[in-house]
Amino acid sequence: MKPIIVINYKTYDEGTGERGLHLAKTCEELSQEKEIDIIIAPQVGDIFRIANLAKVSIVTQSVDAVEDGKHTGAISPRNVKQLGALGTLVNHSECRKDMDEIKKIFEICRALDLVVICCADTPEKAQEIARLSPDVIAIEPPELIGTGVSVSTANPDIVTRTVQAVHDIDPNIPVLCGAGITNNIDIKRALELGTVGVLLSSAVLLSKNTRETLYKLLEGF
């Protein structure tokens, strides 16, 4: 499979509205040039516009375990699909879900043919999630998120143990590496440790030149 880079916009102003669309178009351009699957995770309110104006893979940052009905304020997987997203992130460290809810989300998303990229903070949690057959698992120790110190450098053992734990359940589940990824060396190390790519955010969103930063990051593949 192609290498994967997931860019989580979070709620950064740099990824909102017109600026978020501009970054999406940059990702479209570089994805085609580098033949790397660049997936973006904008805020829900920006998904429809981006999906209609940029040819880029989109996932939402989270969904709730709800179907049609009385669920005021919830993010419905069906609605996310209607907006143009191909899937969702689940269980990011900033938006944790318990296993019962994760299981329900998986069931709903599977019925809707939505891709699920599920985050885990430990190899043990990643293995537990692997038993639910997500499309992708991302290992992200929360203490390193946003620090500029990558997990592939600070704690490479957690990456290799996660890859092994997941592949003991299903060798076909790709594993991503997140938390503190800031440069192409971090990405190279992550790939050497057995992952297929990375999940990152501030390294791109908060950079002075997002295109230049992303271009340099992609050299890690």
Secondary structure as UniProt FT lines:
FT   STRAND          4..8
FT   TURN            10..11
FT   HELIX           13..15
FT   HELIX           17..34
FT   STRAND          37..41
FT   HELIX           44..53
FT   STRAND          57..60
FT   TURN            72..73
FT   HELIX           77..83
FT   STRAND          87..90
FT   TURN            93..94
FT   HELIX           99..111
FT   TURN            112..113
FT   STRAND          115..120
FT   HELIX           123..130
FT   TURN            131..132
FT   STRAND          136..139
FT   HELIX           142..144
FT   TURN            145..146
FT   HELIX           151..154
FT   HELIX           156..169
FT   TURN            171..172
FT   STRAND          175..178
FT   HELIX           184..192
FT   TURN            193..194
FT   STRAND          197..200
FT   HELIX           202..205
FT   HELIX           210..218
FT   TURN            219..220
//
